[in-house]
Amino acid sequence: MEPYRKLLDDVIKNLKEKKDFPSRECEKYTENCETLLKNYADGKIVDCGHRCEYCDKFRWVIDRASNYSEKLGIPIEEIIQSWEEDRNYWYMNYYQDCNQPIIGANNVFIFENLEEMRKKCGNEFICPYCKGISTNPYECNSGKMVGKNKKCDWKSYGLFQFDLAFIYVKSEKKGEKVFMPKALKESGDNHG
């Protein structure tokens, strides 16, 4: 089974149902669209010429996975399979720059394995809100006061995400957003 099959099935389902915003729907959808999208995923760059948000998102995923594959030396099928294993909500919300940033962008760090990541990141993380040092990479525990009688409890996974690091571990084929590791910030290297 193709690693993108679940994603493709979800896209085709949305194209057929036409239950979302009209701007997302493909006015020219035909049964051939599935074949064209599958060909696109298989590297046969065939564009149906239609512009709808569902098909554009599918192509975005394939293009982003190609970026990861090229930069990391991991087969595109394994990248997509890893993403699809982690995806537990609608693909239109899951696949976006904040969850799958371009490899090579600022604050994107690549590590061969967990041991290298732990060694280079250390155990001190800079909270983007209070600028205090947290020992938790996801939830601020710096003890720094923000506002009246309130300790900072900022979350890396909250609605407002800024000044975070995206850490990708090749051996795990996984990446996630965390508070900026102090050691990486001090090294001056803004991408791994």
C-alpha positions as CSV (number, residue, x, y, z in Angstrom):
1,M,0.0,0.0,0.0
2,E,1.3,3.5,-0.8
3,P,2.2,5.5,2.3
4,Y,0.1,8.4,1.1
5,R,-3.0,6.2,0.5
6,K,-4.8,7.3,3.7
7,L,-4.2,10.9,2.8
8,L,-5.3,10.4,-0.8
9,D,-8.4,8.6,0.3
10,D,-9.3,11.6,2.6
11,V,-8.7,14.1,-0.2
12,I,-10.9,12.1,-2.6
13,K,-13.6,11.8,0.0
14,N,-13.6,15.6,0.5
15,L,-13.7,16.2,-3.2
16,K,-16.7,13.8,-3.7
17,E,-18.7,15.0,-0.6
18,K,-18.6,18.7,-1.3
19,K,-19.6,19.5,2.3
20,D,-17.1,22.2,3.0
21,F,-16.6,25.8,2.0
22,P,-17.4,26.2,-1.7
23,S,-13.9,27.7,-2.3
24,R,-12.3,24.4,-1.3
25,E,-14.4,22.4,-3.7
26,C,-13.2,21.4,-7.2
27,E,-15.8,22.4,-9.7
28,K,-14.1,20.2,-12.3
29,Y,-13.7,17.0,-10.2
30,T,-13.8,13.8,-12.2
31,E,-12.9,10.2,-11.3
32,N,-9.6,10.8,-13.2
33,C,-8.5,13.3,-10.4
34,E,-7.5,10.4,-8.2
35,T,-5.2,9.0,-10.9
36,L,-3.7,12.4,-11.5
37,L,-3.0,12.9,-7.8
38,K,-1.6,9.4,-7.5
39,N,0.7,10.1,-10.5
40,Y,1.9,13.3,-8.8
41,A,2.8,11.4,-5.7
42,D,4.6,8.8,-7.7
43,G,6.9,11.5,-9.2
44,K,5.0,11.8,-12.5
45,I,4.4,15.5,-12.3
46,V,1.0,15.7,-14.0
47,D,-1.1,18.7,-13.1
48,C,-4.8,18.4,-13.7
49,G,-5.0,22.2,-14.1
50,H,-7.7,22.5,-11.4
51,R,-7.1,24.7,-8.4
52,C,-8.9,23.6,-5.3
53,E,-7.6,23.6,-1.7
54,Y,-7.9,19.9,-1.3
55,C,-5.7,19.0,-4.3
56,D,-3.3,21.9,-3.5
57,K,-2.9,20.5,0.0
58,F,-2.1,17.0,-1.3
59,R,0.5,18.4,-3.7
60,W,1.9,20.6,-0.8
61,V,2.4,17.4,1.3
62,I,4.2,15.6,-1.6
63,D,6.4,18.6,-2.3
64,R,7.3,19.1,1.4
65,A,8.0,15.4,1.8
66,S,10.3,15.7,-1.2
67,N,12.2,18.5,0.5
68,Y,12.6,16.4,3.6
69,S,13.7,13.4,1.5
70,E,16.3,15.4,-0.4
71,K,17.7,17.2,2.6
72,L,17.7,14.2,5.0
73,G,18.5,11.3,2.7
74,I,15.3,9.5,3.9
75,P,13.0,8.0,1.2
76,I,9.9,10.1,0.6
77,E,7.7,7.1,1.3
78,E,9.2,6.8,4.8
79,I,8.7,10.6,5.5
80,I,5.0,10.4,4.5
81,Q,4.4,7.2,6.4
82,S,5.8,8.8,9.5
83,W,3.6,11.8,9.2
84,E,0.6,9.8,8.5
85,E,1.2,7.6,11.5
86,D,1.3,10.7,13.7
87,R,-1.7,12.4,12.0
88,N,-4.8,12.1,14.2
89,Y,-6.8,15.1,12.9
90,W,-7.9,16.6,9.5
91,Y,-5.1,16.8,7.0
92,M,-6.0,20.3,6.0
93,N,-5.1,21.4,9.6
94,Y,-2.2,18.9,10.2
95,Y,-0.2,19.6,7.1
96,Q,1.2,23.2,7.3
97,D,4.4,25.0,7.7
98,C,4.3,25.1,11.5
99,N,4.1,21.3,11.7
100,Q,6.3,20.4,8.8
101,P,8.7,23.4,8.3
102,I,11.1,23.5,5.3
103,I,14.3,21.7,6.2
104,G,17.0,24.4,6.0
105,A,14.7,27.2,7.5
106,N,15.8,29.1,10.6
107,N,15.4,27.3,13.9
108,V,15.1,23.9,12.3
109,F,17.6,21.5,13.7
110,I,18.5,18.1,12.4
111,F,20.0,15.3,14.5
112,E,21.1,11.8,13.5
113,N,19.8,10.2,16.7
114,L,18.4,10.9,20.1
115,E,21.8,10.7,21.8
116,E,23.1,13.5,19.6
117,M,20.0,15.5,20.1
118,R,20.2,15.2,23.9
119,K,23.9,16.1,23.9
120,K,23.6,19.2,21.7
121,C,20.3,20.5,23.1
122,G,21.1,20.0,26.8
123,N,18.4,20.4,29.4
124,E,17.8,24.2,29.5
125,F,15.2,25.7,27.2
126,I,14.3,29.4,26.7
127,C,10.6,30.2,27.2
128,P,9.6,32.5,24.3
129,Y,7.1,34.3,26.5
130,C,8.9,35.1,29.8
131,K,12.5,34.5,28.4
132,G,13.2,32.5,31.5
133,I,15.0,29.1,31.5
134,S,12.8,26.1,31.7
135,T,13.9,22.5,32.2
136,N,10.8,21.3,30.4
137,P,11.0,21.8,26.6
138,Y,7.2,22.0,26.2
139,E,5.8,23.8,29.3
140,C,7.5,26.7,31.1
141,N,8.6,25.9,34.6
142,S,11.1,28.7,35.0
143,G,9.2,30.1,38.0
144,K,9.4,33.6,36.4
145,M,6.5,35.9,37.3
146,V,4.4,37.3,34.5
147,G,1.6,39.5,35.5
148,K,0.3,39.9,39.0
149,N,1.1,36.9,41.2
150,K,1.2,34.5,38.2
151,K,4.1,32.2,37.3
152,C,4.7,31.7,33.6
153,D,3.1,28.5,32.3
154,W,3.6,29.1,28.6
155,K,3.2,26.0,26.3
156,S,5.2,25.2,23.2
157,Y,2.1,23.6,21.7
158,G,-0.4,26.4,22.5
159,L,-2.2,28.7,20.1
160,F,0.5,31.3,19.9
161,Q,3.7,29.8,18.8
162,F,6.8,31.9,18.2
163,D,10.5,31.7,18.9
164,L,10.4,27.9,19.0
165,A,12.8,25.3,17.6
166,F,11.8,22.5,15.4
167,I,13.9,19.4,16.3
168,Y,14.0,16.6,13.8
169,V,15.7,13.2,14.7
170,K,16.5,11.2,11.6
171,S,16.7,7.8,13.3
172,E,13.2,8.3,14.6
173,K,11.9,10.0,11.5
174,K,10.1,12.5,13.8
175,G,10.2,16.2,14.4
176,E,8.5,18.5,16.9
177,K,8.4,22.0,18.2
178,V,10.0,22.8,21.5
179,F,11.3,25.8,23.4
180,M,14.6,27.0,21.9
181,P,17.4,24.9,23.6
182,K,19.7,27.4,25.3
183,A,22.8,25.5,24.1
184,L,21.7,25.8,20.5
185,K,20.9,29.5,20.9
186,E,24.3,30.1,22.4
187,S,26.0,28.2,19.6
188,G,24.8,30.7,17.1
189,D,23.7,28.0,14.7
190,N,20.2,28.8,13.8
191,H,19.6,25.6,11.8
192,G,21.2,22.2,12.1
